[in-house]
Amino acid sequence: MKKATLLVLDRDRTEALKALRSLGVFHVERMDASTPLTVEIQARLSRIDQAIAALEERKGEVKKPSGKLLPRDEALSVADRVLIVRDEKKVAEDIIIQNSRELERLEGWGEVNPADFDWLADKGLYLFPFEMAEADYDALPSTINRIELSRAKKTVRCVLWAEDDLLHDGLPESARELLMPARPTKEIRHEIERERKALPLFDERLDADIPFLPSLRALKAEVLKELEFALVDAGMDTVSLEGDPALVRDSDLAWLRGYLPSDQLDSLAAEASRRGWGLMAEDPAEDDPVPTKLRNNPLVNLISPLLEFLGIVPGYRELDISLWFVIFFGIFFAMIFGDGGYGAILVLLSLVGIVMTGKGGKKAPTGLFMFLYLGLMTVAWGTVTCTWFGIEAAKLPGFFRNIALPAFSSADPDRAGENIKIFCFTLGLVQLSLAHVIGVVRNLKARSLKALGEVGSLAMTIGMYFVVLNLVVDAEKYPLTNVVLGMVGGGFALNFLFINYAGTVGGGILESLKNIITMFLGVVNVFGDIMSYIRLWAVGMAGSAISATVNAMAGPTLGGFLMLLGIVLLAFGHGLNYIMNVLSVIVHGVRLNTLEFSNHLGLTWSGFKYEPFAETANKQE
């Protein structure tokens, strides 16, 4: 990336920004700026968003979309009309809720009309409706005039009456006077009924505008471009030239700073030369907020939909681990799903999506190819472990048992369980060791003794791998030999001496001493990180157990008149398990790459995506 500063005449800034947007290579360094125009556009965008959301809530009643996009003014009118109807509907719903609560409060009192109480008061008879405990009511003195209305759940509703408007002083603590409603309950019921009848009419008016959803979405995209342009324009600083007013009239300058790929600098320089802009380009400084642009081949780029979904980007100066992410995530995905049948479904769905998209003359999205890859990996793992829709290995055709790997085959679950555990820990060793090998290579290139610290981390990782096997798998097969303990201790020593190296060995040691507790905890963290890979076995086992349970429940129904019920049970049970596996992949499969592996690499995912100021820039709705 190159950091570039553009200088243009302030009077030409609008045309300059249009030309810059057409060029589409300049990632603008955004500045906090607000103008009446940006506020106005943001308010317009908010209205459009709300209108789209209101119509999408009714999308279940979808009518055929309008084939032609509306002109801008008509689309804005639709948005305003939708919001008016939405607000009217909301008012009606609020009225229903509030009035229903009022009727619920008055439930048990029958029809209540405050005007009747006022009329009696004018005649000299004052009524006070009360609720109180049954025992307290029965204990009221005879001097208190009262009329009992009802008894329920040891509570009495009654009316106390007197010839003046003063309440008796001897009322019990449980006595609660009824707060009179503002209107008669009959009128409240009529209003609820009226508003309930109006609700379907509001829905009909909203449904009538559903066909214009494409027009509103197109309008949103247009307004987003306007907002981006206005924000960039507002963020441009102006430089006033001093001197003879006759010479510098209308010659104030405006400038803009941003970033672009090095190979695009020539095209920007040519445009600047042609239009008379000033251009200064330089390498970004260490503290500059440089965007990240990942460039990978199609195979490695398979992981890009997942990274975009997670919203994570490596920092500009951080390592791009897309290749390793693709490889290891595919393995993790397969082990968590753990079933070749599930993988086959994913392969089939992906192929259908790719073919159907191709028939429509469109390029299939990268996400479909990512799912195809993940499905193939899952089929491969299911083949190795002889796991197909949770069916017992003994009941599968001999072909599936023959092509399985005996050490991992579900035909011998005890042996397979132990071997898969070892495989999980070995997978962790390989991935975490890879992180430190990368660290060694990078520091050797930089001619930094920090490479020795990475060697120490690598030694600790290998040593801790055998500690994990000793504690978790089999202490006799994997004893803690002097070599193992030496790798852990020697690795820690190397790491302590050189991992914080920054020019001098003494300075690095001093920095390690300052963080002595963290350094010691780092040894425990290595143990915990390797142990963390056991989740692949545990989650895979849980999924397999659920599949087997579903099969056991549905099995008895498949041979008789309840076959349809059995098929429904199989579809529901395996479908639910499929969804749970997807969630497990997001939680566990992603974590091992973005946390354990990334931590050992020193990767913080602190970057942000390169998004040039362009006509066709990717915008998220």
C-alpha positions in Angstrom: 0.0 0.0 0.0 1.0 3.6 -0.6 -0.2 6.6 1.4 -1.2 9.4 -0.9 -2.3 13.0 -0.4 -4.3 14.8 -3.2 -4.4 18.6 -3.5 -7.1 20.2 -5.7 -8.6 23.7 -6.1 -11.4 24.1 -3.7 -13.7 25.3 -6.4 -13.1 22.0 -8.3 -13.5 19.7 -5.4 -16.8 18.2 -6.5 -15.6 17.4 -10.0 -12.3 16.0 -8.6 -14.2 13.7 -6.2 -16.4 12.5 -9.1 -13.3 11.7 -11.2 -11.6 10.0 -8.2 -14.7 7.8 -7.6 -14.7 6.8 -11.3 -11.1 5.8 -11.0 -12.0 3.5 -8.1 -8.6 2.9 -6.5 -8.4 5.4 -3.6 -9.3 4.3 -0.1 -10.1 7.5 1.6 -8.9 8.1 5.2 -12.2 9.1 6.8 -12.3 12.1 9.1 -15.1 12.9 11.5 -17.2 15.5 9.6 -20.8 16.5 9.5 -22.7 19.0 7.5 -26.3 19.8 7.0 -26.2 17.9 3.8 -24.8 14.7 5.4 -27.4 14.9 8.2 -30.1 15.3 5.6 -28.9 12.3 3.6 -28.5 10.2 6.7 -32.1 11.0 7.7 -33.3 10.1 4.2 -31.4 6.8 4.4 -32.9 6.0 7.8 -36.4 6.5 6.4 -35.7 4.2 3.5 -34.2 1.6 5.8 -37.3 1.7 8.0 -39.6 1.4 5.1 -37.7 -1.6 3.7 -37.8 -3.2 7.2 -41.6 -2.6 7.5 -42.3 -4.2 4.1 -39.9 -7.2 4.8 -41.9 -7.9 8.0 -44.9 -8.5 5.7 -42.9 -10.4 3.1 -44.6 -13.6 4.0 -47.6 -12.2 2.1 -45.4 -11.4 -0.9 -46.9 -10.3 -4.1 -45.0 -10.4 -7.4 -42.3 -7.8 -7.4 -42.7 -4.9 -9.7 -40.7 -5.5 -12.9 -39.7 -1.9 -13.4 -37.8 0.2 -10.9 -39.6 3.4 -9.9 -38.1 6.8 -10.5 -36.3 8.3 -7.5 -39.1 10.7 -6.5 -41.8 8.0 -6.7 -39.6 5.5 -4.7 -39.2 8.2 -2.0 -42.9 8.7 -2.0 -43.4 5.0 -1.5 -41.0 5.0 1.5 -42.8 7.9 3.1 -46.2 6.3 2.5 -45.0 3.0 4.0 -43.8 4.9 7.1 -47.1 6.7 7.5 -49.0 3.5 7.4 -46.5 1.8 9.7 -46.8 4.6 12.3 -50.6 4.6 12.0 -50.6 0.8 12.6 -48.3 1.3 15.6 -50.6 3.9 17.1 -53.6 1.4 16.7 -51.6 -1.4 18.3 -50.6 0.9 21.2 -54.2 1.9 21.7 -55.3 -1.8 21.8 -52.5 -2.6 24.3 -53.2 0.3 26.6 -57.0 -0.2 26.5 -56.6 -3.9 27.0 -54.5 -3.2 30.1 -57.2 -0.8 31.4 -59.9 -3.4 30.9 -57.8 -6.0 32.6 -57.3 -3.7 35.6 -61.1 -3.2 35.8 -61.9 -6.9 35.3 -64.3 -8.1 37.9 -66.0 -4.7 38.4 -68.4 -5.1 35.5 -69.3 -2.1 33.5 -67.8 1.1 35.0 -68.9 4.6 34.0 -67.3 7.4 35.9 -70.2 9.7 34.8 -72.6 7.7 36.9 -70.5 8.3 40.0 -70.4 12.0 39.2 -74.2 12.1 38.8 -74.8 10.4 42.1 -72.3 12.7 43.8 -74.3 15.7 42.4 -77.4 14.1 44.1 -75.5 13.9 47.5 -74.6 10.2 47.4 -70.9 9.5 47.2 -69.7 6.0 46.2 -66.2 4.7 46.8 -65.3 1.3 45.1 -62.9 -0.7 47.1 -61.0 -4.0 47.1 -59.9 -5.6 50.4 -59.2 -8.9 52.1 -62.2 -11.0 53.0 -61.4 -11.0 56.7 -60.9 -7.2 56.8 -64.2 -6.7 55.0 -66.1 -8.9 57.5 -64.5 -6.9 60.4 -65.6 -3.5 59.1 -67.5 -1.6 61.8 -71.3 -1.3 61.2 -70.9 2.5 61.0 -69.4 2.1 57.5 -72.1 1.9 54.8 -71.2 -0.7 52.2 -72.5 -2.8 49.4 -70.8 -6.1 48.6 -70.3 -6.8 44.9 -68.3 -10.0 44.7 -66.0 -12.4 46.6 -63.2 -14.2 44.9 -59.9 -15.7 46.1 -60.4 -14.3 49.6 -60.9 -10.8 48.2 -64.0 -8.7 48.4 -65.0 -6.1 45.9 -67.4 -3.6 47.4 -68.7 -0.1 47.3 -68.6 2.2 50.4 -71.1 5.0 50.4 -71.6 8.2 52.3 -73.4 11.5 52.1 -70.2 13.4 51.9 -66.9 13.0 50.0 -64.8 12.1 53.0 -63.6 8.5 53.4 -63.9 6.8 56.8 -60.7 6.8 58.9 -61.1 3.2 60.1 -60.4 1.4 56.8 -58.0 -1.6 57.0 -54.6 -1.5 55.4 -55.6 -4.1 52.8 -58.3 -1.7 51.4 -57.4 -0.4 47.9 -59.7 2.1 46.2 -60.4 1.6 42.6 -58.9 4.3 40.4 -61.7 5.5 38.1 -61.0 5.1 34.3 -61.1 8.2 32.2 -63.9 6.8 30.1 -66.7 4.2 30.4 -65.5 0.7 29.9 -68.1 0.3 27.2 -66.4 3.1 25.2 -62.9 1.5 25.8 -64.2 -1.8 24.4 -65.6 -0.1 21.3 -62.3 1.6 20.7 -60.4 -1.7 20.9 -62.8 -3.3 18.5 -62.5 -0.3 16.1 -58.7 -0.4 16.1 -58.6 -4.2 15.7 -60.8 -3.9 12.6 -58.4 -1.3 11.3 -55.3 -3.5 11.6 -56.0 -5.7 8.5 -56.6 -2.5 6.5 -53.1 -1.2 7.5 -51.6 -4.6 6.5 -53.4 -4.4 3.1 -51.9 -1.0 2.5 -48.5 -2.3 3.4 -48.9 -5.4 1.2 -49.8 -3.2 -1.7 -46.3 -1.7 -1.6 -44.4 -5.0 -1.3 -43.8 -5.1 -5.1 -41.8 -1.9 -4.8 -39.2 -3.5 -2.5 -36.6 -3.8 -5.3 -37.1 -0.1 -6.0 -36.5 0.8 -2.4 -33.4 -1.3 -2.3 -32.1 0.3 -5.4 -32.9 3.7 -3.9 -31.0 2.7 -0.7 -27.9 1.8 -2.8 -28.1 5.2 -4.6 -28.5 7.1 -1.3 -25.6 5.2 0.2 -23.4 6.4 -2.7 -24.6 10.0 -2.1 -23.9 9.7 1.6 -20.4 8.4 1.0 -19.7 11.2 -1.5 -21.0 13.8 0.9 -19.0 12.4 3.8 -15.8 12.4 1.8 -16.5 16.0 0.6 -17.2 17.1 4.2 -14.0 15.5 5.4 -11.8 17.5 2.9 -9.8 20.2 4.7 -9.4 23.6 3.0 -6.2 25.6 2.8 -6.6 29.3 2.3 -3.8 31.0 0.3 -2.5 34.3 1.6 -1.2 37.1 -0.5 -2.6 39.5 -3.1 -6.4 38.9 -3.2 -6.3 39.6 -7.0 -3.9 36.7 -7.5 -5.4 34.1 -5.2 -9.1 34.8 -5.8 -11.0 31.5 -5.9 -7.7 29.6 -5.5 -8.2 28.1 -2.0 -7.0 24.5 -1.9 -8.7 21.4 -0.6 -6.8 18.2 0.2 -7.6 14.5 0.8 -5.6 11.7 2.2 -5.9 8.0 1.6 -4.3 4.7 0.6 -4.1 2.6 -2.6 -2.2 -0.5 -3.8 1.3 0.3 -5.1 0.4 -1.1 -8.5 -2.4 1.4 -8.8 -0.3 4.5 -8.1 0.6 5.1 -11.7 -3.1 5.3 -12.7 -3.7 7.8 -10.0 -0.7 9.8 -10.9 -1.7 9.9 -14.6 -5.2 11.1 -13.6 -3.7 13.7 -11.3 -1.4 15.0 -14.0 -4.2 15.2 -16.5 -6.5 17.1 -14.2 -3.9 19.3 -12.6 -4.1 17.8 -9.1 -1.2 17.9 -6.7 -0.2 14.4 -5.6 2.2 13.2 -2.9 2.8 9.5 -2.3 4.9 7.8 0.3 5.2 4.6 2.3 2.8 4.4 5.3 4.2 5.2 8.7 4.1 2.6 11.5 1.1 4.2 13.2 -0.9 5.0 10.0 -4.3 3.3 9.8 -3.6 1.3 6.6 -6.4 -0.8 5.1 -5.7 -4.5 4.3 -6.3 -5.9 0.8 -5.9 -9.7 0.6 -4.8 -11.1 -2.7 -5.1 -14.9 -2.9 -5.5 -17.5 -5.6 -9.0 -18.9 -6.1 -8.3 -22.0 -3.9 -7.1 -19.9 -0.9 -9.9 -17.4 -1.5 -12.4 -20.0 -0.6 -12.2 -18.9 3.0 -13.1 -15.2 2.2 -16.9 -15.7 2.7 -16.2 -17.0 6.2 -13.9 -14.1 7.0 -16.4 -11.6 5.7 -19.2 -13.3 7.8 -17.0 -13.1 10.9 -16.0 -9.5 10.1 -12.3 -10.1 10.7 -9.3 -8.9 8.7 -5.6 -9.2 9.5 -3.8 -6.0 10.2 -1.8 -4.4 7.3 1.5 -5.5 8.8 0.2 -8.8 10.1 0.6 -12.2 8.4 -2.1 -13.4 6.0 -3.0 -16.9 7.1 -5.7 -17.5 4.5 -3.9 -20.6 3.1 -3.5 -22.2 6.6 -7.0 -21.1 7.5 -8.5 -22.9 4.5 -6.6 -26.1 5.2 -7.1 -26.4 8.9 -10.7 -25.1 8.9 -11.6 -27.8 6.4 -10.2 -30.4 8.7 -11.9 -29.0 11.7 -15.2 -28.7 9.9 -15.0 -32.3 8.8 -14.1 -33.6 12.2 -16.9 -31.7 13.9 -19.5 -32.8 11.4 -17.9 -36.2 11.5 -20.3 -37.8 9.1 -19.8 -38.7 5.5 -23.6 -38.7 4.9 -23.9 -35.1 6.2 -21.0 -34.1 4.0 -22.6 -35.7 0.9 -25.7 -33.6 1.5 -23.6 -30.5 1.6 -21.8 -31.5 -1.6 -25.0 -32.1 -3.3 -26.6 -28.8 -2.3 -23.5 -26.9 -3.2 -23.3 -28.5 -6.7 -27.0 -27.8 -7.3 -26.5 -24.2 -6.3 -23.4 -23.9 -8.6 -25.2 -25.4 -11.5 -28.4 -23.4 -11.1 -26.5 -20.2 -10.8 -24.5 -21.1 -13.9 -27.7 -21.8 -15.8 -28.9 -18.3 -14.9 -25.9 -16.8 -16.6 -24.4 -15.6 -13.3 -21.1 -16.5 -11.7 -21.5 -18.8 -8.7 -20.7 -17.1 -5.4 -17.5 -18.1 -3.7 -19.5 -19.3 -0.7 -20.9 -22.2 -2.7 -17.4 -23.4 -3.6 -16.4 -23.0 0.0 -19.3 -25.3 1.0 -18.4 -27.7 -1.7 -14.9 -27.9 -0.3 -16.1 -28.4 3.2 -18.6 -31.0 2.1 -15.8 -33.0 0.3 -13.6 -32.8 3.4 -16.5 -34.1 5.5 -17.1 -37.0 3.1 -13.4 -37.8 3.3 -13.5 -37.9 7.1 -16.7 -39.9 7.2 -15.0 -42.4 4.8 -12.0 -42.7 7.0 -14.0 -43.2 10.1 -16.8 -45.3 8.5 -19.5 -42.9 9.7 -22.6 -42.5 7.5 -25.7 -41.0 9.0 -24.9 -42.5 12.4 -25.6 -46.0 11.2 -23.7 -48.7 13.0 -20.6 -49.9 11.1 -21.8 -53.5 11.2 -25.1 -52.6 9.4 -23.3 -50.7 6.6 -22.5 -52.3 3.3 -19.1 -54.0 3.4 -17.8 -51.5 0.8 -17.9 -48.7 3.4 -16.1 -50.8 6.0 -13.4 -51.8 3.5 -12.5 -48.3 2.5 -12.3 -47.0 6.1 -9.0 -46.5 7.9 -8.9 -49.4 10.4 -7.2 -47.2 13.1 -10.1 -44.7 12.9 -13.0 -46.9 11.9 -16.2 -46.9 14.0 -16.2 -50.7 13.6 -13.7 -50.7 16.5 -14.9 -47.7 18.6 -12.5 -48.1 21.5 -9.4 -48.2 19.3 -10.8 -45.4 17.1 -11.6 -43.2 20.1 -8.1 -43.3 21.4 -6.5 -42.8 18.0 -8.7 -39.9 17.2 -7.8 -38.2 20.5 -4.1 -38.6 19.6 -4.9 -37.3 16.1 -6.6 -34.2 17.7 -3.5 -33.5 19.8 -1.2 -34.1 16.9 -3.2 -31.7 14.8 -2.8 -29.1 17.5 0.9 -29.8 17.6 1.2 -29.4 13.9 -0.8 -26.2 13.7 0.8 -24.5 16.7 4.3 -25.6 15.7 3.6 -24.2 12.2 2.9 -20.8 13.9 6.3 -20.8 15.6 8.1 -22.0 12.5 6.6 -19.1 10.6 7.8 -16.9 13.5 11.3 -18.2 13.2 11.4 -17.6 9.5 10.1 -14.1 9.7 12.5 -13.1 12.5 15.4 -14.7 10.6 14.5 -12.6 7.6 14.5 -9.6 9.9 17.8 -10.7 11.4 16.4 -10.6 14.8 17.4 -12.8 17.8 13.8 -13.0 18.5 13.9 -16.1 16.2 15.6 -17.9 19.1 12.6 -17.1 21.3 10.3 -18.6 18.7 12.6 -21.7 18.7 12.0 -21.9 22.4 8.3 -21.6 21.9 8.5 -24.4 19.4 10.4 -26.6 21.8 7.9 -25.9 24.5 5.0 -26.8 22.2 6.6 -30.1 21.3 7.4 -31.0 24.9 3.9 -30.0 26.1 2.4 -32.3 23.4 4.0 -35.3 25.1 2.9 -34.0 28.5 -0.7 -33.9 27.2 -0.4 -37.5 25.8 1.0 -38.6 29.2 -1.8 -37.1 31.2 -4.7 -37.7 28.9 -4.0 -40.7 26.8 -1.6 -43.2 28.4 1.2 -42.5 30.9 3.0 -45.8 30.1 3.1 -45.3 26.4 4.1 -41.7 26.6 6.4 -41.3 29.7 7.8 -37.9 30.7 11.4 -38.6 29.7 14.3 -36.2 30.4 14.1 -35.2 26.7 10.5 -34.1 27.1 11.2 -32.2 30.3 14.3 -30.7 28.7 12.3 -29.4 25.8 9.9 -27.8 28.1 12.5 -26.3 30.4 15.0 -25.4 27.7 12.3 -24.0 25.5 11.1 -21.8 28.3 14.7 -20.6 28.9 15.2 -19.6 25.2 11.7 -18.0 25.1 12.5 -16.0 28.3 15.8 -14.8 27.0 14.9 -13.8 23.5 11.1 -13.5 22.8 11.1 -9.9 23.9 14.4 -9.0 22.1 14.3 -5.5 20.6 17.9 -4.6 19.8 19.7 -5.8 22.9 19.6 -9.1 24.8 19.7 -7.3 28.1 16.7 -5.2 27.2 14.7 -8.3 26.2 15.5 -10.1 29.4 14.5 -7.0 31.4 11.2 -6.9 29.6 10.7 -10.7 30.3 11.4 -10.0 34.0 8.8 -7.3 34.1 6.3 -9.8 32.8 7.6 -12.8 34.8 4.1 -14.0 35.8 2.8 -13.8 32.3 5.9 -15.7 31.0 5.3 -18.6 33.5 1.6 -18.6 32.7 2.6 -18.9 29.0 3.9 -22.5 29.7 0.4 -23.4 31.1 -1.2 -21.7 28.1 0.7 -23.9 25.7 -0.6 -27.0 27.6 -4.1 -25.6 27.5 -3.9 -24.7 23.8 -2.9 -28.2 22.8 -5.6 -29.6 25.1 -8.1 -27.4 23.4 -8.0 -29.5 20.3 -9.7 -32.4 22.1 -12.9 -30.4 21.4 -12.8 -31.8 17.8 -13.1 -35.3 19.1 -15.7 -34.4 21.8 -18.0 -32.4 19.6 -17.7 -35.0 16.8 -18.6 -37.8 19.3 -21.6 -35.8 20.5 -22.9 -35.4 17.0 -22.4 -39.1 16.3 -24.3 -40.0 19.5 -27.2 -37.8 18.5 -27.4 -39.4 15.0 -27.3 -42.9 16.5 -30.0 -42.0 19.0 -32.3 -40.6 16.3 -31.8 -43.8 14.3 -32.6 -45.9 17.3 -35.8 -44.0 18.0 -37.0 -44.1 14.4 -35.8 -47.7 13.6 -38.8 -49.5 15.1 -41.3 -47.4 13.1 -39.7 -47.9 9.6 -41.1 -51.4 9.0 -44.8 -50.9 9.6 -47.7 -48.6 9.3 -45.8 -45.9 11.2 -43.2 -45.6 8.5 -44.2 -42.0 7.7 -43.7 -41.0 11.3 -40.3 -42.7 11.3 -39.3 -40.8 8.2 -40.4 -37.5 9.7 -38.5 -38.3 12.9 -35.3 -39.1 10.9 -35.6 -35.9 8.9 -36.3 -33.8 12.0 -33.6 -35.4 14.2 -30.8 -35.4 11.6 -31.8 -31.9 10.5 -31.6 -30.6 14.1 -28.2 -32.3 14.5 -27.0 -30.7 11.2 -27.9 -27.3 12.5 -26.2 -28.0 15.8 -23.1 -29.0 13.9 -23.1 -25.8 12.0 -23.2 -23.8 15.3 -20.4 -26.1 16.7 -18.2 -25.3 13.7 -18.7 -21.6 14.2 -17.9 -21.8 17.9 -15.1 -24.4 17.9 -13.7 -24.7 14.4 -13.3 -21.0 14.0 -11.9 -20.5 17.5 -9.0 -22.9 16.9 -7.9 -20.7 14.0 -8.7 -17.3 15.3 -7.6 -17.8 18.9 -5.2 -20.7 19.6 -3.4 -20.6 16.2 -3.5 -16.8 15.9 -2.2 -16.2 19.4 0.9 -18.3 18.7 1.4 -16.3 15.5 0.9 -13.0 17.3 -2.0 -12.3 15.0 -4.6 -9.9 16.5 -7.0 -9.5 13.5 -6.9 -5.8 14.1 -7.1 -4.8 10.4 -10.0 -3.4 8.3 -10.9 -4.0 4.7 -9.6 -2.0 1.8 -12.7 -0.3 0.4 -11.9 2.2 -2.4 -14.0 5.3 -3.1 -15.6 3.9 -6.2 -18.8 3.7 -8.2 -19.2 0.0 -7.6 -17.7 -0.4 -4.1 -19.1 -3.2 -2.0 -21.7 -1.8 0.3 -23.4 -3.8 3.1 -27.1 -3.3 3.3 
